Amino acid sequence: QVQLVESGGGLVQAGGSLRLSCAASGRTFGSYAAMGWFRQAPGKEREFVTTIKWSRGNTYYADSMKGRFTISRDNAKNAVYLQMNSLKPEDTAVYYCAASGRLYSDYTSIARYDYWGQGTQVTVSS
């Protein structure tokens, strides 16, 4: 059974940084087609943040995160990370790690992912 566990969320002031981690178990990490991060703010739909394709390490970001957020992976630790810099109050949300076991050209849609973590809260104060 695949399990994704996020950690690293918390409260930070605007302009600060956080690093989220996602630990995967139950399946060889490299067998995923892609890993991604999504977020959901109160009263809003879950939205795409970033994704990394496993085969070549190609990364993609939502426009509002480009230049501030960085996704990375560590195959040896079965982990994927989200480094978030220059955080803004509008980045406040629950952040979810997701994994896809199927090949697509685009991983920005929720429907592309098969497994989800429970989420970690990120709160950015002004």
C-alpha positions as CSV (number, residue, x, y, z in Angstrom):
1,Q,0.0,0.0,0.0
2,V,1.4,3.4,-1.0
3,Q,1.7,6.0,1.7
4,L,2.8,9.6,1.3
5,V,3.5,11.6,4.5
6,E,4.1,15.3,4.4
7,S,6.0,17.3,7.0
8,G,7.6,20.7,7.5
9,G,4.5,22.9,7.5
10,G,4.1,25.6,10.1
11,L,3.7,29.3,10.8
12,V,6.1,31.8,9.1
13,Q,6.1,35.5,8.5
14,A,5.8,37.0,5.1
15,G,9.1,36.9,3.3
16,G,10.2,33.8,5.2
17,S,10.9,30.3,4.0
18,L,9.8,26.8,4.7
19,R,10.8,23.4,3.4
20,L,8.2,20.7,3.0
21,S,9.1,17.1,2.8
22,C,7.2,14.1,1.5
23,A,8.2,10.6,2.4
24,A,6.9,7.8,0.3
25,S,6.6,4.1,1.2
26,G,5.0,1.0,-0.2
27,R,6.4,1.3,-3.7
28,T,9.8,1.8,-5.2
29,F,10.3,5.6,-5.4
30,G,11.7,5.5,-8.9
31,S,8.7,3.7,-10.3
32,Y,6.5,6.7,-10.0
33,A,6.0,8.6,-13.2
34,A,5.8,12.0,-11.4
35,M,5.5,13.5,-8.0
36,G,3.8,16.8,-7.4
37,W,2.7,19.3,-4.8
38,F,-0.8,20.9,-4.7
39,R,-2.3,23.2,-2.2
40,Q,-5.8,24.1,-1.0
41,A,-6.7,27.3,0.8
42,P,-9.9,27.7,2.8
43,G,-12.9,28.0,0.6
44,K,-10.9,27.4,-2.6
45,E,-10.3,24.4,-4.8
46,R,-7.1,22.4,-4.7
47,E,-4.6,23.9,-7.1
48,F,-1.4,22.8,-8.7
49,V,1.9,24.1,-7.3
50,T,4.7,22.1,-8.9
51,T,5.6,18.7,-10.3
52,I,8.8,16.7,-11.1
53,K,8.9,14.0,-13.7
54,W,10.8,11.0,-12.5
55,S,12.5,9.9,-15.7
56,R,14.5,13.0,-16.5
57,G,13.8,15.2,-13.5
58,N,11.9,17.8,-15.5
59,T,10.1,20.3,-13.3
60,Y,7.1,22.5,-13.8
61,Y,5.6,25.3,-11.7
62,A,2.4,27.2,-11.5
63,D,3.1,30.8,-12.7
64,S,2.7,32.3,-9.2
65,M,5.3,30.0,-7.7
66,K,8.0,30.4,-10.3
67,G,11.2,31.8,-8.9
68,R,10.0,31.3,-5.3
69,F,9.3,27.6,-5.0
70,T,11.7,24.7,-5.9
71,I,10.8,21.0,-6.1
72,S,13.6,18.4,-5.6
73,R,13.9,14.7,-4.9
74,D,16.1,12.3,-3.1
75,N,15.8,8.8,-4.5
76,A,17.9,7.3,-1.8
77,K,15.6,8.7,0.9
78,N,12.4,8.1,-1.1
79,A,11.5,11.7,-0.6
80,V,10.5,14.8,-2.5
81,Y,10.9,18.3,-1.2
82,L,9.3,21.7,-1.7
83,Q,11.5,24.7,-0.8
84,M,9.4,27.8,-0.5
85,N,11.0,31.2,-0.3
86,S,9.6,34.7,-0.2
87,L,6.4,33.4,1.2
88,K,3.3,35.6,1.0
89,P,0.1,35.5,3.0
90,E,-1.7,34.2,-0.1
91,D,0.5,31.1,0.1
92,T,-1.4,30.1,3.2
93,A,-3.0,26.7,2.5
94,V,-2.8,23.0,3.2
95,Y,-0.1,21.6,1.0
96,Y,-0.4,18.1,-0.4
97,C,2.1,15.7,-1.9
98,A,0.9,13.5,-4.7
99,A,2.3,10.7,-6.8
100,S,1.4,9.4,-10.2
101,G,2.1,5.9,-11.5
102,R,1.1,6.6,-15.1
103,L,2.7,8.4,-18.0
104,Y,1.2,11.7,-19.2
105,S,2.6,14.7,-20.9
106,D,1.1,17.0,-18.4
107,Y,0.9,16.6,-14.6
108,T,-0.7,19.8,-13.6
109,S,-4.2,18.2,-13.1
110,I,-5.4,16.6,-9.9
111,A,-6.8,13.7,-12.0
112,R,-3.2,12.7,-13.1
113,Y,-2.3,11.6,-9.6
114,D,-3.1,8.2,-7.9
115,Y,-1.8,8.7,-4.4
116,W,-2.1,11.6,-2.0
117,G,-0.7,12.5,1.4
118,Q,-2.8,13.9,4.3
119,G,-1.5,17.4,3.9
120,T,0.5,19.8,6.0
121,Q,-0.6,23.3,7.0
122,V,1.4,26.3,5.9
123,T,0.4,29.7,7.4
124,V,2.0,32.9,6.3
125,S,1.4,35.9,8.5
126,S,1.6,39.5,7.2
